[in-house]
Every structure is written in C-alpha cells, then in structure tokens.
C-alpha cells in the first residue's frame, strides 16, 4: 500500500490517499477533487484552474501524470 497526498497529486490539501496502484490513487484524488469543487473550496478551485490551464498545452497533462506515476512507483 502506497500513500500520496492531495498536494502531491496537484491538489491543495494534505488529505492522504492510499492505494496499491497509481490508477487507484489517481481515481481517489479525482473523486476528492470533485467533492471539493462541489463544496466550492477556494484552494482546490485554484488548483483545478491550474490543471485546466495545463490541459490547454498539448502533452503537458500527460507529462505531468507520468511524473506523478514515477513518484508513486518510487514510494
């Protein structure tokens, strides 16, 4: 079982996610992000805006995800 925080995964808080695979931890992070979006949390909204800006650059999001996966694998 590996652990990463919301901040490590591009978010805004220290909430911890625990999973066996990167896909599982990424899914938990997305779910948390959606919950924070619904609640209107300002810090998470800002983090989401940064992610959306990254999506406008071809290949940037995939590169970022690959880097997070390498970080997960190294744990």
Buried (B, 14 or more C-beta within 10 A) or exposed (E): EBEBEBEBBBBBBEBEBEBEEBEBBBEBBEEBBEEBEEEEBEEBBEBBEEBEEBEEEEEEBEEBBEEBBEBBEEE
